[in-house]
């Protein structure tokens, strides 16, 4: 039972990260920055895919009972590394959440630590009872299953990297009403803060609350005051979406309440954006103008910077040369909206209709009102999971068949 439970957690955790490799990359970059290891940032993508692949493969091996000696040791080593790490994260709080389940399941840092205590216990039990686990497959099949799981993981991650996540766990998935997702329900719990007063005496600073600060003691000198969050209140799924136009100011409400279509070309940093699809993007811009649709390029890069001017020259603005409307937004928000740089988002009346990666920039010929593309393209998440499972099981079945044939052939040769 311990093996099955730990295997299921590893498979779920690995899969959630495999379908969103850029999300894992951003989280690892946050960790590296908090640890002062920014020089590893260029390989964060490789690290993210490798970690998710290892976790998913280990989970599959645990579930199927393959390579039990190796998997029990690897599980113990993994939890032996992750548990102290998550304890540090819970205490130091360098990131808001660990990202252990990607965006599929967000839990607090302390919940993550206690979760790892439970998983570590399961790993210890598996290691202790490893010699009593029944051997279900031949040694060759064991390794073929591990190779199969690893290959499937890498291919799935690369596919989602080049396109978009096959399952979108983020708050901007197709069909999301951005306006409604930004609303705070009436009576929702609010953040609770405690006011701390900093006083100094004999060169030593000390924090006091409003109840115990030395108001009548002249030997203390007031230095500063600050608010400390003691209880997190309700936070809407979308709380940081904004569009700041250089001339018109905040146009967020205007764009989201527009009953027509609007294209959002998302480039979280224009200096890092791919420009190989500039002709397709220019065509989309011209298409939007011809049909009266909105078109905005959202970026976190300063609009008056040298990087922006170089990007504008590289993109050649638009065929008629009048230029895209650029707006500023938060970088983390832009990375969350679409996992591509650039990426294209189509919205209507504040609702996300569809998203495209840079690799799959679409071509539009007819007005959106008359086409399927103008309707919400909502993915069936369970169908995607079922197809992924079928693909993996079909690959495993092929591996078993090949192993069986090899065994028969080798057995026949020995007899001969």
Protein Blocks (a to p, Z undefined) as FASTA:
>chain_A
ZZmmmmmmmmmmmmmmmmmmmlmmmmmmmmmmmnopammmmmmmmmmmmmmmmmmmmmmm
mmnopaklmmmmmmmmmmmmmmmmmmmmmmnomafbeolnojmbccdfklmmmmmmmmmm
mmmmmmmmmmmpccfbdfklmmmmmmmmmmmmmmmmmmmmmmccfbdcbfkbghiafklm
mpccehiacddddddddddeehiacdddfklccfklmkbccfbdcdddfbdcdddfblcb
ccddfklopaklmmmmpmbdcdddddfblklpcfklmmmmmmmmmmmmmnopacddddfb
dfkbmklmmmmmmnoopanonopadddddfklmmmmpgcdddddddeehiafbdcdfklo
ccdfbdfklpmklpccdddfklmmmmmmmmmmmmmmmmmmmmmmmmmmmmmmmmZZ
